[in-house]
């Protein structure tokens, strides 16, 4: 059995207001500890921490030691128009202090710009040597198909990676999207394996207060997004039985969520599928990486997770935007 590849998400690293990990020595310690486990992929985006995530990674020399993936998000309709897309991506390269990255993503579909226009600009960037692989994220299955067919028709680079939301209580991607990705030979990189932290011992009630700057901080833009995604009574009700099952088997809830991703999800490690994790501390990172070494979950835990998904499905956020 192949080892599941793990990618370190860096969206909490930066120096702008709202960044969760701002100390550069602490960030360096996190990424070096990650490397010590034999992993070499970092995931970032132009959008993260107002662009400072990429700058910090460059200052720490990460592009020389890791495979870097970055993304361009259409913050405004039309942001994936050719000239805007190229200009934004080049800002990423400048911030990272590189001429090329391993993986470039269209972070989400731009509903104002045709795929033909966007992909033409992407092809130009590829032909100029600015990235090796193309990825897409948060696209609906029909959009994935459209992108692949347009790329094939024009003999352009096509996406070989899809980054999407997937965890034990958010399985919307399993039905239509995974079939589409398999058809086109596209790998799946899963983000939110802990449901933003909901699949951890940290959260147990909608009424509890949350730490400033955390994933569910109602005063932060990212926090508002995660609250819209997961902070509802249906999800909290769904995970109560999971927490109880975890206690009975003396397993940390975050550990069982990651073990589910490795051993019981529909990810295919041999085919190159991967899991993206974040970290705001060394302790959290090590705990998560150690969880990937553990074996399959006992049947009662799996039953609890399946029951939780059956409850949560009515409130499951869509995998596309």
C-alpha positions as CSV (number, residue, x, y, z in Angstrom):
1,X,0.0,0.0,0.0
2,X,1.4,3.4,-1.0
3,X,1.8,6.1,1.7
4,X,-0.7,8.8,1.4
5,X,1.0,12.0,0.3
6,X,0.4,14.9,2.7
7,X,0.6,18.6,1.6
8,X,1.1,21.5,4.0
9,X,-1.4,24.2,3.6
10,X,0.0,27.6,4.4
11,X,-3.1,29.9,4.5
12,X,-2.5,30.8,8.2
13,X,1.1,32.0,7.6
14,X,1.8,35.6,7.0
15,X,2.4,39.1,8.3
16,X,-0.9,40.9,7.3
17,X,-3.6,41.6,9.8
18,X,-5.6,38.4,10.4
19,X,-2.6,36.0,9.8
20,X,-2.7,33.3,12.4
21,X,1.1,32.5,12.5
22,X,3.1,35.6,12.1
23,X,6.5,34.7,13.6
24,X,8.8,33.7,10.8
25,X,10.9,31.5,13.0
26,X,7.8,29.6,14.1
27,X,6.7,29.3,10.4
28,X,10.2,28.0,9.5
29,X,10.1,25.5,12.3
30,X,6.7,24.2,11.1
31,X,7.7,23.7,7.5
32,X,11.1,22.1,8.5
33,X,9.3,19.7,10.8
34,X,6.9,18.9,8.0
35,X,9.9,18.2,5.7
36,X,11.5,15.9,8.4
37,X,8.5,13.5,7.9
38,X,9.5,13.1,4.3
39,X,7.0,15.4,2.6
40,X,7.9,18.1,0.1
41,X,4.7,19.9,-1.1
42,X,3.5,23.3,0.1
43,X,0.2,24.8,-0.9
44,X,-0.4,28.6,-1.0
45,X,-2.3,31.2,-3.0
46,X,-2.1,34.8,-4.0
47,X,-5.2,35.4,-1.8
48,X,-3.7,34.1,1.4
49,X,-3.0,36.7,4.1
50,X,-3.2,39.5,1.5
51,X,-0.3,38.1,-0.4
52,X,2.1,37.9,2.5
53,X,2.0,34.1,2.7
54,X,3.9,33.9,-0.5
55,X,6.3,36.6,0.6
56,X,7.1,34.8,3.9
57,X,7.7,31.5,2.1
58,X,10.2,33.3,-0.2
59,X,12.0,34.9,2.7
60,X,12.4,31.5,4.3
61,X,13.8,29.9,1.1
62,X,10.9,27.5,0.9
63,X,10.7,27.5,-3.0
64,X,14.3,26.2,-3.1
65,X,13.4,23.2,-0.9
66,X,9.8,22.4,-1.6
67,X,7.4,21.9,-4.5
68,X,5.2,25.0,-4.5
69,X,1.6,25.2,-5.6
70,X,-0.1,28.6,-5.8
71,X,-3.5,29.8,-7.0
72,X,-5.3,32.8,-8.5
73,X,-8.8,33.4,-7.1
74,X,-11.4,35.4,-9.0
75,X,-12.1,37.8,-6.2
76,X,-14.1,39.9,-8.6
77,X,-16.0,38.7,-11.8
78,X,-13.6,39.1,-14.7
79,X,-10.4,38.4,-12.7
80,X,-9.7,35.4,-14.9
81,X,-9.7,37.5,-18.0
82,X,-6.4,36.9,-19.8
83,X,-4.5,40.1,-18.9
84,X,-5.8,40.1,-15.3
85,X,-5.0,36.5,-14.7
86,X,-1.5,36.8,-16.1
87,X,-0.8,39.9,-14.0
88,X,-2.0,38.3,-10.8
89,X,-0.1,35.1,-11.3
90,X,3.1,37.1,-12.1
91,X,2.6,38.9,-8.7
92,X,2.7,35.4,-7.1
93,X,5.9,34.6,-8.9
94,X,7.4,37.9,-7.8
95,X,6.3,37.4,-4.2
96,X,7.8,33.9,-4.2
97,X,10.9,35.2,-5.9
98,X,10.8,32.4,-8.6
99,X,10.3,32.2,-12.3
100,X,8.2,29.0,-12.1
101,X,6.2,26.9,-9.7
102,X,5.4,23.2,-9.7
103,X,1.6,23.6,-9.7
104,X,-0.6,26.5,-10.7
105,X,-4.3,26.4,-9.9
106,X,-7.4,28.3,-11.1
107,X,-8.6,28.7,-7.5
108,X,-12.3,28.8,-8.5
109,X,-14.3,29.4,-11.7
110,X,-14.7,33.0,-12.9
111,X,-18.3,33.0,-14.0
112,X,-17.9,36.2,-16.1
113,X,-14.9,34.9,-18.3
114,X,-15.2,32.1,-20.8
115,X,-13.0,29.1,-20.1
116,X,-11.6,29.4,-23.6
117,X,-10.2,32.9,-22.8
118,X,-8.8,31.8,-19.4
119,X,-7.2,28.7,-20.7
120,X,-5.6,30.5,-23.5
121,X,-3.9,32.8,-21.0
122,X,-3.0,29.7,-18.9
123,X,-1.4,28.1,-22.0
124,X,0.7,31.2,-22.6
125,X,2.0,31.1,-19.0
126,X,2.8,27.4,-19.4
127,X,4.6,27.9,-22.7
128,X,6.7,30.6,-21.1
129,X,7.8,28.1,-18.4
130,X,6.0,29.6,-15.4
131,X,4.5,26.4,-14.1
132,X,4.8,22.6,-14.6
133,X,1.4,21.3,-13.8
134,X,-2.1,22.8,-14.0
135,X,-4.8,22.4,-11.3
136,X,-8.3,23.5,-10.7
137,X,-10.2,24.0,-7.5
138,X,-13.9,24.4,-6.5
139,X,-15.2,23.7,-10.0
140,X,-18.4,21.7,-10.6
141,X,-18.0,18.4,-12.4
142,X,-19.5,19.8,-15.6
143,X,-17.0,22.6,-15.5
144,X,-14.2,20.2,-15.1
145,X,-15.4,18.3,-18.2
146,X,-15.7,21.6,-20.1
147,X,-12.2,22.7,-19.2
148,X,-10.7,19.3,-20.2
149,X,-12.5,19.2,-23.5
150,X,-11.5,22.8,-24.4
151,X,-7.9,22.0,-23.5
152,X,-7.9,18.9,-25.6
153,X,-9.6,20.6,-28.6
154,X,-6.9,23.3,-28.6
155,X,-4.0,21.0,-27.6
156,X,-3.4,23.1,-24.5
157,X,-2.2,21.9,-21.1
158,X,-5.0,20.3,-19.2
159,X,-5.5,20.0,-15.5
160,X,-4.1,17.0,-13.8
161,X,-5.0,18.0,-10.2
162,X,-8.3,19.0,-8.6
163,X,-8.3,20.5,-5.1
164,X,-11.6,20.1,-3.3
165,X,-13.3,20.0,0.1
166,X,-13.6,16.5,1.5
167,X,-13.8,14.9,4.9
168,X,-15.7,12.2,6.8
169,X,-18.7,14.5,7.3
170,X,-18.5,16.4,4.0
171,X,-18.6,13.8,1.2
172,X,-20.4,15.7,-1.6
173,X,-17.5,15.1,-4.0
174,X,-17.8,11.3,-3.9
175,X,-20.8,11.1,-6.2
176,X,-20.5,13.0,-9.4
177,X,-17.1,14.7,-9.2
178,X,-15.0,11.7,-8.4
179,X,-16.4,9.9,-11.4
180,X,-15.6,12.8,-13.6
181,X,-12.0,13.1,-12.3
182,X,-11.4,9.4,-12.8
183,X,-12.6,9.7,-16.4
184,X,-10.1,12.5,-17.1
185,X,-7.3,11.0,-15.1
186,X,-7.2,13.9,-12.6
187,X,-5.8,13.5,-9.1
188,X,-7.7,14.8,-6.1
189,X,-6.1,16.8,-3.3
190,X,-8.4,17.1,-0.3
191,X,-8.6,20.2,1.7
192,X,-10.6,20.6,5.0
193,X,-9.9,17.0,6.2
194,X,-10.9,18.2,9.7
195,X,-13.9,20.2,8.6
196,X,-12.1,23.4,9.6
197,X,-11.5,21.9,13.0
198,X,-15.0,20.8,13.7
199,X,-13.7,17.2,13.6
200,X,-11.4,17.8,16.6
201,X,-12.0,18.0,20.3
202,X,-11.9,21.8,20.1
203,X,-15.5,22.4,19.2
204,X,-18.6,20.9,20.8
205,X,-21.3,23.6,20.7
206,X,-22.5,26.5,18.6
207,X,-22.8,28.5,21.8
208,X,-19.1,28.3,22.8
209,X,-16.8,31.2,22.3
210,X,-14.0,30.9,19.8
211,X,-10.4,32.2,19.8
212,X,-9.7,35.4,17.9
213,X,-8.1,34.6,14.5
214,X,-9.2,31.0,14.6
215,X,-11.0,29.2,11.7
216,X,-14.4,30.1,13.1
217,X,-13.7,33.6,14.3
218,X,-17.0,35.5,13.4
219,X,-15.1,38.7,13.1
220,X,-12.7,37.5,10.4
221,X,-13.5,37.0,6.7
222,X,-12.1,33.4,6.7
223,X,-14.0,32.8,10.0
224,X,-17.3,33.9,8.4
225,X,-16.7,31.6,5.4
226,X,-16.1,28.6,7.7
227,X,-19.1,29.4,9.9
228,X,-21.3,29.5,6.8
229,X,-19.8,26.2,5.8
230,X,-20.0,24.2,9.0
231,X,-21.2,26.3,12.0
232,X,-24.8,25.0,12.2
233,X,-26.8,22.8,14.6
234,X,-27.1,20.0,12.0
235,X,-23.3,19.6,11.9
236,X,-22.9,19.9,15.6
237,X,-25.6,17.3,16.2
238,X,-23.9,15.0,13.6
239,X,-20.5,15.1,15.3
240,X,-21.8,14.5,18.9
241,X,-21.9,10.8,18.4
242,X,-18.4,10.9,16.8
243,X,-17.0,12.6,19.8
244,X,-18.6,10.0,22.1
245,X,-17.2,7.1,20.0
246,X,-13.8,8.7,20.0
247,X,-13.8,8.9,23.8
248,X,-14.9,5.3,24.1
249,X,-12.0,4.1,22.0
250,X,-9.6,6.7,23.4
251,X,-8.9,8.2,20.0
252,X,-8.5,11.9,19.4
253,X,-11.3,13.1,17.1
254,X,-8.8,14.9,14.8
255,X,-6.7,11.6,14.6
256,X,-9.7,9.6,13.6
257,X,-10.7,12.1,10.9
258,X,-7.2,11.8,9.3
259,X,-7.1,8.1,9.6
260,X,-10.5,8.0,7.9
261,X,-9.0,10.0,5.0
262,X,-6.2,7.5,4.6
263,X,-7.9,4.1,5.1
264,X,-11.6,4.6,4.6
265,X,-12.3,7.4,2.2
266,X,-12.4,7.1,-1.6
267,X,-9.0,8.6,-2.1
268,X,-6.5,6.6,-4.0
269,X,-3.0,7.1,-2.6
270,X,-1.4,4.9,-5.3
271,X,-3.0,7.1,-8.0
272,X,-1.5,10.2,-6.5
273,X,-4.4,11.6,-4.4
274,X,-3.2,13.7,-1.4
275,X,-4.5,15.3,1.8
276,X,-3.8,19.0,2.6
277,X,-3.4,19.8,6.3
278,X,-2.8,23.1,8.0
279,X,-1.0,23.9,11.2
280,X,-0.9,26.8,13.6
281,X,1.6,25.2,15.9
282,X,4.3,22.6,16.0
283,X,2.3,20.5,18.4
284,X,-0.7,20.4,16.1
285,X,1.4,19.6,13.1
286,X,3.2,16.7,14.8
287,X,-0.1,15.3,16.1
288,X,-1.6,15.4,12.7
289,X,1.4,13.9,10.9
290,X,1.6,11.1,13.5
291,X,-2.1,10.3,12.8
292,X,-1.2,9.5,9.2
293,X,1.0,6.6,10.5
294,X,-1.9,4.9,12.3
295,X,-3.9,2.1,11.0
296,X,-7.6,1.6,10.0
297,X,-10.4,2.6,12.4
298,X,-12.5,0.2,14.5
299,X,-16.0,-0.6,13.2
300,X,-17.9,1.4,15.8
301,X,-16.0,4.6,14.8
302,X,-16.8,4.0,11.2
303,X,-20.4,3.5,12.0
304,X,-20.4,6.7,14.0
305,X,-18.8,8.6,11.1
306,X,-21.3,7.2,8.5
307,X,-24.2,8.1,10.8
308,X,-22.8,11.6,11.2
309,X,-22.5,12.0,7.4
310,X,-26.1,10.8,7.0
311,X,-27.2,13.6,9.4
312,X,-25.0,16.2,7.9
313,X,-25.8,15.6,4.3
314,X,-28.8,17.9,4.3
315,X,-26.5,20.8,5.3
316,X,-23.5,19.7,3.3
317,X,-21.9,22.7,1.6
318,X,-21.5,22.4,-2.1
319,X,-18.0,21.5,-3.3
320,X,-18.1,24.0,-6.1
321,X,-18.4,27.8,-6.1
